[in-house]
Amino acid sequence: NSPAFVLPRFYTSVVPPLIYAVMGTSREIAIGPVAVVSLLLSSMVQKVVDPAVDPVTYRTLVFTVTFLAGVFQVSFGLFRLGFLVDFLSHAAIVGFMGGAAIVIGLQQLKGLLGLSRFTNSTDVVAVAKAVFSALHDPWHPGNFFIGCSFLIFILATRFIGRKYKKLFWLSAISPLLSVILSTAAVYATKADKHGVKIIREVHAGLNPSSVKLIQLNGPYTTECAKIAVICAVIALTEAIAVGRSFATIRGYKLDGNKEMIAMGFSNVAGSLSSCYVATGSFSRTAVNFSAGARSTVSNIVMAATVFIALEFFMKLLYYTPMAVLASIILSALPGLIDIREACNIWRVDKMDFLICLGAFLGVLFGSVEIGLGVALAISFAKIIIQSLRPQVEVLGRLQGTNTFCSVRQYPVACRTPAVQVIRIDTSFLCFINATFIKERIMEWVRAEVDTSNEKVRERVHSVVLDMSNVVNIDTSGLVGLEEIHKELASLGIQMAIASPGWQAIQKMKLAHVVDRIGEDWIFLTVGEAVEGCLTAHKGSAMEC
């Protein structure tokens, strides 16, 4: 909420929305600055250059990052790399948003308390130390009074707007009313002469060109590229999530790759006209939706309105107190902390909650990069663990049907004594899980044979592997199948395979696994495989 960022925030609501209106596919989304992306950009750039020490270089890095973020977004769309956005799971985003909201809130204490000195760090420990040390310096309670008063006002209007749907516009205009009323109050009382911090000089007019400020071969290019990748992915994640949510309500499909290209060109154009990274704002989009927006023309209307404000009303912001800007930002933070969803994640999936908690604590006590890194690390660890230990289920037939299902999930399912049916619940039978699956299958077969008398052993003459879930297989998986076949053959048990995926069966043919097992023992369905095993061993029809 520094004065240096007041104008770029306004500028970001002019050029990017106009570009998106031409290229975008979402009819409701409102393009502009968003709290989370603003936090990302400011916090990471501040670690490279302090804006208080070198504001020119700071602005140069911001515009360079915005340009590179736009280039990355266009590249994602052109090369159809939309799947990169999906690496940030829902749980990771919930935790990241919560941690980011708290960090943003702590950063606003500078404006809310009217502090002159503050830290550039974003972790909660450094910010807390800065606040306690700054409290020993002279500070004017008028800043705190103004900030808290208008924070309560904005939250109250938001509550009224939610309770009475017809008054939704009240919460939408409350930030503007706060700026107008606080500015008038400071001007009338001359509060700036008594310690209340104000914006002071703000230049009017349309976005100035920032082409010369973009540096792609300077000493900070590597840092800018790293920050740009993170900002690009987070901005796309939010924009596509917002766009898809409202597209689903209206009953049309959003093209993710086209959205990436539109967002990318919006940010490239924005970086050339003094804007920083823009994306789809959920709150502004919700206002658009409630107001009945049906096309991207709503972005053109918004841009025109902001342009008029830039041209004619910017000088009126001279006496706007910094505390009211802090209160506007603080009022947006409760919507970012979704405690109910975090509790729901805990109930549904403990591993997902660990991802959520890792992102939250990483952002809160480390940095944005650490939070995202922790979330991604736990997410990949979850995938690896689940791949290492896939489910291997014993199946039985539901009585009177030709449906086979897990006897653990459906105890009423009837197992055929002569045939052991086992399902492999993994889409990719590969080096990471082939040994575990082989050992699991043989463990069940040996238990069935060794713990029973000789008569039972004669009845267990076949094992059917249900591979309907196995889409693909690698050479380790093929070797594993051959080893299962050999070990079963040594026990005098026939192996049959049911319903393998087309990629899996193709590789089994190329590796001659089908020849070794026998083409007659590859079946289309589990029911056919069981019938074939019983018929081959002169068995009677199944008992259920």
C-alpha positions as CSV (number, residue, x, y, z in Angstrom):
1,N,0.0,0.0,0.0
2,S,2.9,2.4,-0.6
3,P,2.4,5.4,-2.8
4,A,4.7,4.0,-5.4
5,F,2.1,1.3,-6.0
6,V,-1.1,3.4,-6.0
7,L,-0.7,4.3,-9.7
8,P,0.4,0.9,-11.0
9,R,-2.7,-0.6,-9.3
10,F,-4.9,1.9,-11.2
11,Y,-2.9,1.4,-14.5
12,T,-3.3,-2.4,-14.1
13,S,-7.1,-1.9,-14.3
14,V,-6.8,-0.2,-17.7
15,V,-4.6,-1.9,-20.3
16,P,-4.8,-5.6,-19.3
17,P,-8.6,-5.6,-19.2
18,L,-8.8,-4.1,-22.7
19,I,-6.4,-6.7,-24.1
20,Y,-8.3,-9.5,-22.4
21,A,-11.6,-8.2,-23.7
22,V,-10.4,-8.9,-27.2
23,M,-8.6,-12.2,-26.7
24,G,-10.3,-13.8,-23.6
25,T,-13.0,-16.5,-23.5
26,S,-14.6,-15.9,-20.1
27,R,-17.7,-13.7,-20.2
28,E,-17.7,-12.8,-16.5
29,I,-14.1,-12.6,-15.4
30,A,-12.8,-9.2,-14.3
31,I,-9.0,-8.6,-15.0
32,G,-6.9,-6.5,-12.7
33,P,-4.6,-6.5,-9.6
34,V,-5.2,-9.3,-7.1
35,A,-4.0,-9.4,-3.5
36,V,-2.2,-12.7,-3.6
37,V,-0.3,-11.9,-6.8
38,S,0.5,-8.4,-5.5
39,L,2.0,-10.0,-2.4
40,L,4.0,-12.5,-4.4
41,L,5.4,-9.8,-6.6
42,S,6.2,-7.2,-4.0
43,S,7.6,-9.6,-1.4
44,M,9.9,-11.4,-3.7
45,V,11.1,-8.2,-5.6
46,Q,11.8,-6.5,-2.2
47,K,14.3,-9.3,-1.4
48,V,16.3,-8.3,-4.5
49,V,16.0,-4.5,-4.2
50,D,14.7,-2.3,-1.4
51,P,12.1,0.1,-2.8
52,A,12.9,2.7,-0.1
53,V,16.6,2.7,-1.1
54,D,16.4,2.4,-4.9
55,P,12.8,2.9,-6.1
56,V,13.8,3.3,-9.8
57,T,15.5,-0.2,-9.9
58,Y,12.6,-1.6,-7.9
59,R,10.1,-0.4,-10.5
60,T,12.3,-1.7,-13.3
61,L,12.3,-5.2,-11.7
62,V,8.5,-5.1,-11.3
63,F,7.9,-4.3,-14.9
64,T,10.5,-6.8,-16.1
65,V,8.9,-9.6,-14.0
66,T,5.5,-8.7,-15.4
67,F,6.8,-8.8,-19.0
68,L,8.5,-12.2,-18.4
69,A,5.4,-13.5,-16.6
70,G,3.3,-12.6,-19.6
71,V,5.8,-14.4,-21.9
72,F,5.7,-17.5,-19.8
73,Q,1.9,-17.5,-19.8
74,V,1.8,-17.2,-23.6
75,S,4.3,-20.0,-23.9
76,F,2.2,-22.2,-21.6
77,G,-0.8,-21.6,-23.8
78,L,1.0,-22.1,-27.2
79,F,2.7,-25.3,-26.1
80,R,-0.4,-26.5,-24.3
81,L,1.3,-26.7,-20.9
82,G,-1.8,-26.1,-19.0
83,F,-1.2,-29.2,-16.9
84,L,1.6,-27.2,-15.1
85,V,-1.2,-25.3,-13.3
86,D,-2.6,-28.5,-12.0
87,F,0.6,-29.2,-10.0
88,L,-0.8,-26.8,-7.4
89,S,-3.5,-29.0,-5.8
90,H,-6.6,-27.6,-4.2
91,A,-5.2,-28.3,-0.7
92,A,-2.0,-26.5,-1.5
93,I,-3.9,-23.4,-2.8
94,V,-6.1,-23.3,0.4
95,G,-3.0,-23.4,2.6
96,F,-1.1,-20.9,0.5
97,M,-4.0,-18.5,0.4
98,G,-4.4,-18.7,4.2
99,G,-0.7,-18.1,4.9
100,A,-0.5,-15.3,2.3
101,A,-3.5,-13.6,3.8
102,I,-1.9,-13.5,7.3
103,V,1.4,-12.2,5.8
104,I,-0.4,-9.5,3.8
105,G,-2.3,-8.5,6.9
106,L,0.9,-8.2,9.0
107,Q,2.5,-6.1,6.2
108,Q,-0.5,-3.6,6.4
109,L,0.4,-2.8,10.0
110,K,2.9,-0.3,8.6
111,G,0.1,1.8,7.1
112,L,-2.4,1.0,9.8
113,L,-0.1,2.3,12.6
114,G,1.6,4.9,10.5
115,L,5.1,3.4,11.0
116,S,8.0,5.0,9.3
117,R,10.4,2.0,9.6
118,F,9.4,-1.5,8.7
119,T,10.9,-4.8,7.5
120,N,11.0,-6.0,3.9
121,S,10.8,-9.6,5.1
122,T,7.5,-11.5,4.7
123,D,7.8,-14.2,7.4
124,V,5.7,-13.7,10.6
125,V,8.7,-13.7,13.0
126,A,10.5,-10.8,11.1
127,V,7.3,-8.8,10.8
128,A,6.5,-9.2,14.5
129,K,10.0,-8.1,15.5
130,A,9.6,-5.1,13.2
131,V,6.3,-4.1,14.7
132,F,7.5,-4.4,18.3
133,S,10.7,-2.4,17.6
134,A,8.7,0.3,15.7
135,L,6.3,0.7,18.6
136,H,9.0,2.4,20.6
137,D,9.2,5.1,17.9
138,P,6.7,8.0,17.9
139,W,3.5,7.1,16.2
140,H,0.2,8.9,15.9
141,P,-3.0,7.1,17.1
142,G,-5.0,8.9,14.4
143,N,-3.7,6.5,11.8
144,F,-4.9,3.6,13.8
145,F,-8.3,5.2,14.5
146,I,-8.9,6.0,10.8
147,G,-7.8,2.5,9.6
148,C,-9.9,0.6,12.2
149,S,-13.0,2.8,11.6
150,F,-13.1,2.2,7.9
151,L,-12.1,-1.4,8.3
152,I,-15.2,-1.9,10.4
153,F,-17.3,0.1,7.9
154,I,-16.2,-2.0,5.0
155,L,-16.8,-5.3,6.9
156,A,-20.2,-4.1,8.0
157,T,-21.3,-3.2,4.5
158,R,-20.0,-6.6,3.3
159,F,-22.1,-8.3,6.0
160,I,-25.2,-6.3,4.9
161,G,-24.6,-7.1,1.3
162,R,-24.5,-10.9,2.0
163,K,-27.5,-10.8,4.2
164,Y,-29.6,-8.7,1.9
165,K,-28.9,-9.8,-1.7
166,K,-30.5,-6.7,-3.2
167,L,-27.9,-4.5,-1.5
168,F,-24.9,-6.4,-3.0
169,W,-23.7,-3.1,-4.6
170,L,-23.2,-1.6,-1.1
171,S,-20.2,-3.8,-0.4
172,A,-18.9,-3.2,-3.9
173,I,-18.7,0.6,-3.4
174,S,-17.7,0.6,0.2
175,P,-13.9,0.9,-0.5
176,L,-14.6,3.9,-2.8
177,L,-16.7,5.5,-0.1
178,S,-14.0,4.9,2.4
179,V,-11.4,6.6,0.3
180,I,-13.8,9.6,-0.4
181,L,-14.9,10.0,3.2
182,S,-11.4,9.6,4.8
183,T,-9.8,12.0,2.2
184,A,-12.5,14.6,3.0
185,A,-12.0,14.2,6.7
186,V,-8.2,14.5,6.6
187,Y,-8.5,17.6,4.4
188,A,-11.1,19.2,6.6
189,T,-9.3,18.6,9.9
190,K,-5.7,19.1,8.5
191,A,-4.9,15.8,10.2
192,D,-1.8,15.4,8.0
193,K,-0.3,18.3,10.0
194,H,-0.7,16.2,13.2
195,G,0.9,12.9,12.2
196,V,-1.6,11.2,9.9
197,K,0.3,9.8,6.9
198,I,-1.2,10.6,3.5
199,I,-0.4,9.7,-0.1
200,R,0.6,13.2,-1.1
201,E,1.8,13.7,-4.7
202,V,0.0,11.5,-7.3
203,H,0.4,12.2,-11.0
204,A,-2.7,12.2,-13.1
205,G,-3.1,11.0,-16.7
206,L,-3.0,7.8,-18.7
207,N,-0.5,5.0,-18.2
208,P,3.0,6.2,-19.2
209,S,5.2,4.0,-21.3
210,S,7.6,1.7,-19.3
211,V,9.3,0.1,-22.3
212,K,12.7,1.5,-21.4
213,L,12.4,0.2,-17.9
214,I,12.3,-3.4,-19.0
215,Q,15.7,-5.0,-18.7
216,L,16.3,-8.5,-20.1
217,N,20.0,-8.6,-19.8
218,G,20.7,-6.8,-16.5
219,P,22.3,-8.2,-13.4
220,Y,18.9,-9.3,-11.9
221,T,17.6,-11.1,-15.0
222,T,17.9,-14.6,-13.3
223,E,16.0,-13.4,-10.2
224,C,13.3,-11.8,-12.4
225,A,12.8,-15.0,-14.4
226,K,12.4,-17.0,-11.2
227,I,9.9,-14.6,-9.7
228,A,8.1,-14.4,-13.1
229,V,7.6,-18.2,-13.3
230,I,6.0,-18.3,-9.8
231,C,3.8,-15.3,-10.4
232,A,2.7,-16.6,-13.8
233,V,1.6,-20.0,-12.4
234,I,-0.2,-18.5,-9.4
235,A,-1.9,-15.9,-11.6
236,L,-3.0,-18.5,-14.1
237,T,-4.2,-20.8,-11.3
238,E,-6.5,-18.2,-9.9
239,A,-7.7,-16.8,-13.2
240,I,-8.6,-20.3,-14.6
241,A,-10.2,-21.4,-11.4
242,V,-12.3,-18.2,-11.3
243,G,-13.2,-18.4,-15.0
244,R,-14.2,-22.1,-14.8
245,S,-16.3,-21.6,-11.7
246,F,-18.5,-19.0,-13.4
247,A,-18.5,-20.7,-16.8
248,T,-19.9,-23.8,-15.1
249,I,-22.7,-21.8,-13.6
250,R,-23.5,-20.2,-17.0
251,G,-23.2,-23.6,-18.8
252,Y,-20.3,-23.0,-21.2
253,K,-16.8,-24.4,-21.5
254,L,-13.7,-22.4,-20.9
255,D,-10.6,-23.1,-23.0
256,G,-7.6,-23.2,-20.6
257,N,-5.0,-22.7,-23.3
258,K,-6.7,-19.8,-24.9
259,E,-7.1,-18.2,-21.4
260,M,-3.3,-18.6,-20.9
261,I,-2.5,-16.8,-24.1
262,A,-5.0,-14.0,-23.4
263,M,-3.7,-13.5,-19.9
264,G,-0.1,-13.6,-21.2
265,F,-0.7,-10.9,-23.8
266,S,-2.5,-8.8,-21.3
267,N,0.5,-8.9,-19.0
268,V,3.0,-8.3,-21.8
269,A,1.0,-5.2,-22.9
270,G,0.6,-4.2,-19.3
271,S,4.3,-4.4,-18.6
272,L,4.9,-1.9,-21.5
273,S,2.5,0.6,-19.9
274,S,3.4,0.8,-16.2
275,C,1.3,-2.2,-15.1
276,Y,2.3,-5.1,-12.9
277,V,1.0,-8.7,-13.1
278,A,-2.8,-8.8,-13.6
279,T,-5.1,-11.8,-13.3
280,G,-8.8,-12.7,-12.7
281,S,-10.1,-11.3,-9.5
282,F,-12.7,-13.5,-7.8
283,S,-14.3,-10.6,-5.9
284,R,-14.6,-8.3,-8.9
285,T,-15.8,-11.3,-11.0
286,A,-18.5,-12.0,-8.5
287,V,-19.6,-8.4,-8.7
288,N,-19.6,-8.7,-12.5
289,F,-21.7,-11.8,-12.3
290,S,-24.2,-10.3,-9.8
291,A,-24.5,-7.2,-12.0
292,G,-25.5,-9.4,-15.0
293,A,-22.3,-9.3,-17.1
294,R,-22.7,-11.5,-20.2
295,S,-19.6,-10.7,-22.2
296,T,-16.1,-9.3,-22.0
297,V,-17.4,-5.8,-22.7
298,S,-17.6,-5.5,-18.9
299,N,-13.8,-5.3,-18.8
300,I,-14.0,-2.5,-21.4
301,V,-16.5,-0.6,-19.2
302,M,-14.2,-1.1,-16.1
303,A,-11.1,0.1,-18.0
304,A,-13.0,3.2,-19.3
305,T,-14.2,4.1,-15.8
306,V,-10.6,3.8,-14.3
307,F,-9.3,5.9,-17.2
308,I,-11.7,8.7,-16.4
309,A,-10.6,8.5,-12.8
310,L,-6.9,8.6,-13.8
311,E,-7.5,11.6,-16.0
312,F,-9.7,13.8,-13.8
313,F,-9.7,12.6,-10.2
314,M,-6.2,11.6,-9.2
315,K,-5.3,15.0,-7.7
316,L,-8.1,14.5,-5.2
317,L,-6.1,11.6,-3.7
318,Y,-3.4,13.9,-2.3
319,Y,-5.0,13.8,1.2
320,T,-6.0,10.1,1.2
321,P,-4.6,8.6,4.4
322,M,-2.3,5.5,4.1
323,A,-4.3,3.9,6.9
324,V,-7.5,3.7,4.8
325,L,-5.6,1.9,2.0
326,A,-4.4,-0.6,4.6
327,S,-7.9,-1.1,5.9
328,I,-9.2,-1.8,2.3
329,I,-6.5,-4.5,1.8
330,L,-7.2,-6.0,5.3
331,S,-10.9,-6.2,4.5
332,A,-10.2,-8.5,1.6
333,L,-8.2,-11.0,3.7
334,P,-10.9,-12.9,5.6
335,G,-12.1,-14.3,2.2
336,L,-8.6,-15.8,1.6
337,I,-8.6,-17.7,4.9
338,D,-10.9,-20.7,4.4
339,I,-10.9,-22.5,7.8
340,R,-14.1,-24.5,6.9
341,E,-12.4,-25.9,3.8
342,A,-9.2,-26.7,5.7
343,C,-11.3,-28.7,8.2
344,N,-13.1,-30.5,5.4
345,I,-9.7,-31.4,3.9
346,W,-8.7,-32.9,7.3
347,R,-11.8,-35.0,7.4
348,V,-11.5,-36.3,3.9
349,D,-7.8,-36.8,3.3
350,K,-5.1,-36.5,6.0
351,M,-2.3,-36.4,3.4
352,D,-4.0,-33.5,1.6
353,F,-4.2,-31.7,4.9
354,L,-0.5,-32.2,5.4
355,I,0.0,-30.5,2.0
356,C,-2.3,-27.6,3.1
357,L,-0.5,-27.2,6.4
358,G,2.9,-27.3,4.7
359,A,2.0,-24.5,2.3
360,F,0.5,-22.5,5.2
361,L,3.4,-22.8,7.6
362,G,6.0,-22.4,4.7
363,V,4.5,-19.1,3.7
364,L,3.9,-17.9,7.2
365,F,7.3,-18.7,8.7
366,G,9.5,-18.8,5.6
367,S,8.6,-17.2,2.3
368,V,6.2,-17.6,-0.6
369,E,8.8,-19.7,-2.4
370,I,9.3,-22.0,0.6
371,G,5.6,-22.4,1.1
372,L,5.0,-23.4,-2.6
373,G,8.1,-25.6,-2.5
374,V,7.0,-27.5,0.6
375,A,3.5,-28.0,-0.9
376,L,4.9,-29.3,-4.1
377,A,7.4,-31.6,-2.3
378,I,4.7,-33.2,-0.2
379,S,2.4,-33.5,-3.2
380,F,5.0,-35.4,-5.2
381,A,5.9,-37.5,-2.1
382,K,2.2,-38.4,-1.9
383,I,2.1,-39.5,-5.5
384,I,5.3,-41.6,-5.1
385,I,4.0,-43.3,-1.9
386,Q,0.7,-44.1,-3.6
387,S,2.6,-45.5,-6.6
388,L,4.8,-47.6,-4.4
389,R,1.9,-49.2,-2.6
390,P,-1.0,-49.6,-4.9
391,Q,-4.1,-51.5,-3.9
392,V,-4.2,-55.2,-4.8
393,E,-7.7,-56.6,-4.1
394,V,-9.2,-60.1,-4.0
395,L,-12.4,-60.1,-6.0
396,G,-15.6,-62.1,-5.7
397,R,-18.8,-62.3,-7.8
398,L,-22.0,-60.6,-6.6
399,Q,-24.6,-63.3,-6.5
400,G,-26.9,-63.6,-9.5
401,T,-24.7,-61.2,-11.6
402,N,-21.6,-61.2,-13.7
403,T,-20.0,-58.4,-11.7
404,F,-16.8,-58.9,-9.7
405,C,-15.9,-56.6,-6.9
406,S,-13.6,-56.4,-3.9
407,V,-14.5,-58.8,-1.1
408,R,-13.1,-56.4,1.4
409,Q,-15.5,-53.6,0.2
410,Y,-18.4,-56.0,-0.4
411,P,-18.3,-58.9,2.0
412,V,-21.4,-60.4,0.4
413,A,-19.4,-61.0,-2.8
414,C,-18.9,-64.8,-3.4
415,R,-15.4,-66.1,-4.0
416,T,-15.0,-69.0,-6.4
417,P,-13.0,-71.7,-4.5
418,A,-11.2,-73.0,-7.5
419,V,-10.2,-69.6,-8.9
420,Q,-8.4,-66.8,-7.2
421,V,-9.4,-63.4,-8.8
422,I,-7.0,-60.5,-8.0
423,R,-7.4,-56.9,-9.2
424,I,-4.3,-54.6,-9.7
425,D,-5.4,-51.1,-8.8
426,T,-2.8,-49.0,-10.6
427,S,-2.8,-47.3,-14.0
428,F,0.9,-47.8,-14.5
429,L,2.5,-51.1,-13.6
430,C,6.1,-50.1,-13.5
431,F,9.5,-50.4,-11.8
432,I,8.3,-48.5,-8.7
433,N,5.5,-50.9,-7.8
434,A,6.1,-54.1,-9.8
435,T,7.9,-55.9,-7.0
436,F,5.4,-55.0,-4.4
437,I,2.5,-56.2,-6.6
438,K,4.2,-59.5,-7.4
439,E,5.0,-60.1,-3.7
440,R,1.4,-59.2,-2.6
441,I,-0.1,-61.6,-5.2
442,M,2.2,-64.5,-4.4
443,E,1.6,-63.9,-0.6
444,W,-2.1,-64.4,-1.1
445,V,-1.7,-67.4,-3.3
446,R,0.7,-69.1,-1.0
447,A,-1.5,-68.4,2.0
448,E,-4.4,-70.0,0.2
449,V,-2.3,-73.1,-0.6
450,D,-0.1,-73.5,2.5
451,T,-2.8,-72.9,5.2
452,S,-5.2,-75.4,3.6
453,N,-5.3,-79.1,3.3
454,E,-4.4,-81.0,0.1
455,K,-8.0,-81.2,-1.1
456,V,-8.3,-77.4,-1.0
457,R,-5.0,-77.1,-2.9
458,E,-6.4,-79.2,-5.7
459,R,-9.3,-76.9,-6.0
460,V,-7.2,-73.7,-6.3
461,H,-6.0,-74.3,-9.8
462,S,-6.2,-70.8,-11.4
463,V,-5.4,-67.2,-10.7
464,V,-7.1,-64.5,-12.7
465,L,-5.4,-61.1,-12.8
466,D,-7.9,-58.3,-13.4
467,M,-5.8,-55.6,-15.2
468,S,-8.7,-53.4,-16.3
469,N,-7.1,-50.5,-14.3
470,V,-3.7,-51.0,-15.8
471,V,-3.4,-48.5,-18.7
472,N,0.3,-48.8,-19.3
473,I,3.2,-51.0,-18.3
474,D,7.0,-50.8,-18.5
475,T,9.7,-53.4,-18.8
476,S,9.9,-53.9,-15.0
477,G,6.2,-54.6,-15.0
478,L,6.5,-57.1,-17.9
479,V,9.3,-58.9,-16.0
480,G,7.1,-58.9,-12.9
481,L,4.2,-60.6,-14.8
482,E,6.6,-63.2,-16.2
483,E,7.9,-63.9,-12.7
484,I,4.3,-64.3,-11.4
485,H,3.5,-66.7,-14.2
486,K,6.6,-68.8,-13.5
487,E,6.0,-69.0,-9.7
488,L,2.4,-69.9,-10.2
489,A,3.4,-72.5,-12.8
490,S,5.8,-74.0,-10.2
491,L,2.8,-74.4,-7.9
492,G,0.8,-76.0,-10.6
493,I,-1.5,-73.0,-10.9
494,Q,-2.6,-71.5,-14.2
495,M,-2.5,-67.7,-14.7
496,A,-5.0,-65.8,-16.7
497,I,-5.2,-62.1,-17.5
498,A,-8.5,-60.1,-17.9
499,S,-9.1,-56.8,-19.6
500,P,-5.6,-55.2,-19.9
501,G,-5.4,-51.7,-21.4
502,W,-4.5,-51.5,-25.1
503,Q,-1.0,-50.0,-24.4
504,A,-0.3,-52.7,-21.8
505,I,-1.4,-55.6,-24.1
506,Q,0.6,-54.1,-27.0
507,K,3.8,-54.1,-25.0
508,M,3.0,-57.6,-23.7
509,K,2.9,-58.7,-27.3
510,L,6.1,-57.0,-28.3
511,A,7.9,-58.5,-25.3
512,H,6.5,-61.9,-26.1
513,V,4.8,-62.1,-22.7
514,V,1.5,-63.1,-24.4
515,D,3.3,-66.0,-26.1
516,R,4.7,-67.3,-22.8
517,I,1.4,-67.0,-21.0
518,G,-0.6,-68.2,-24.0
519,E,-3.1,-66.2,-26.1
520,D,-5.9,-68.4,-24.9
521,W,-5.3,-67.1,-21.4
522,I,-5.9,-63.4,-22.2
523,F,-9.6,-62.5,-21.8
524,L,-11.8,-59.5,-22.4
525,T,-13.7,-59.7,-19.0
526,V,-13.1,-61.2,-15.6
527,G,-16.3,-63.3,-16.0
528,E,-15.0,-64.8,-19.2
529,A,-11.6,-65.5,-17.6
530,V,-13.2,-67.3,-14.7
531,E,-15.4,-69.4,-16.9
532,G,-12.4,-70.2,-19.1
533,C,-10.4,-71.4,-16.1
534,L,-13.3,-73.6,-14.8
535,T,-13.9,-75.1,-18.3
536,A,-10.2,-75.8,-18.9
537,H,-10.1,-77.8,-15.6
538,K,-13.4,-79.5,-16.3
539,G,-15.0,-77.6,-13.4
540,S,-18.7,-77.1,-13.1
541,A,-20.5,-73.7,-13.3
542,M,-19.7,-71.2,-10.6
543,E,-21.6,-71.5,-7.3
544,C,-22.9,-68.0,-7.3
